[in-house]
């Protein structure tokens, strides 16, 4: 039978021979899995960056695939998916067979994995070496035992092991090979049609040297067309994030400029109002000075002259009338009588 990922779902023969393949970025960037000498099927293509986890549950003397491959993109979103990968591995029981591989790349450039992630992978799952940037890496875990291998970006890593649930330990590592992928073979050239009358068969040229076979320790199965695909889909989220970050930065700059313009406008208006008030106060002050100058000096205690006093009246205070004098005596004296004329001569 077959499963949703193209990997055989049951194996009756025990022990089980397991074959794991992991290719670095420049060698294809894929993860493949095969059992008991059967087909080696791609479980993670190059365009799925990060870790892939596939689980098989024991059922009697057989194993059945438990769901599809779960992908954890630690390249595009390491903060979230490192924790999710640890949770997925921690949720699996010892009776389950867990296979983990890296396609494309699990890390972004020189950025390292979080210290807590590295520590948990070592203490909880016995993983002492994690994948480097664009390097091949694969791991298998069963009944508390973990085996893992790593290669480089230009090689295909092939790990073979034997699994026997009744043995202790249940997994025994076999041969591990590192090699470059086989190059694509050129198509044979079409035979030229024979010319009329040329019935003489051509003798083979014995002097022509046979083409050397490509040097490679691994013959890959070419059953997946997605192996040679570029990593545009894995890099697309990073590009989108950069575009969004630029938009946010541009928006923040625009909002900052608007706030600054409002503040400058407010300060300018306030300064204009202050200048207007100062000019008005100065104008009022000058007007007051002109009014004061026209009005002359104000009377003060120093420059006010006392009113002239009346002459003293005998028998009393200066300027005060005597008591008991007749009113007529205080009045103006009557004018003298006119001179009398003598008798007119006769």
Secondary structure, 3 states (H helix, E strand, C coil): CECCCCCECCCCCCCEEEEEEEECHHHCCCEEEEECCCCCEEEECCCCCEEEEEEEEEECCEEEECCCCEEECCCCCHHHHHHHHHHHHHCCCCCEEEEEEEECCCCCCCCCCCHHHHHHHHHHHCCCCCCCCCCCEEEEEECCEEEEEECCCCCEEEEEEEECCCCCCCEEEEEEEEECCCCCCCCCCCCCCCCCCCCCCCCCCCCCCCCCCCCCCCCCCCCCCCCCCCCHHHHHHHHHHHHHHHHHHHHHHHHHHHHHHHHHHHHHHHHHHHHHHHHHHHHHHHHHHHHHHHHCCCCCCCCCCCCCCCCECCCCCECCCCCCCCHHHHCCCCCCCCCCCCCCCC
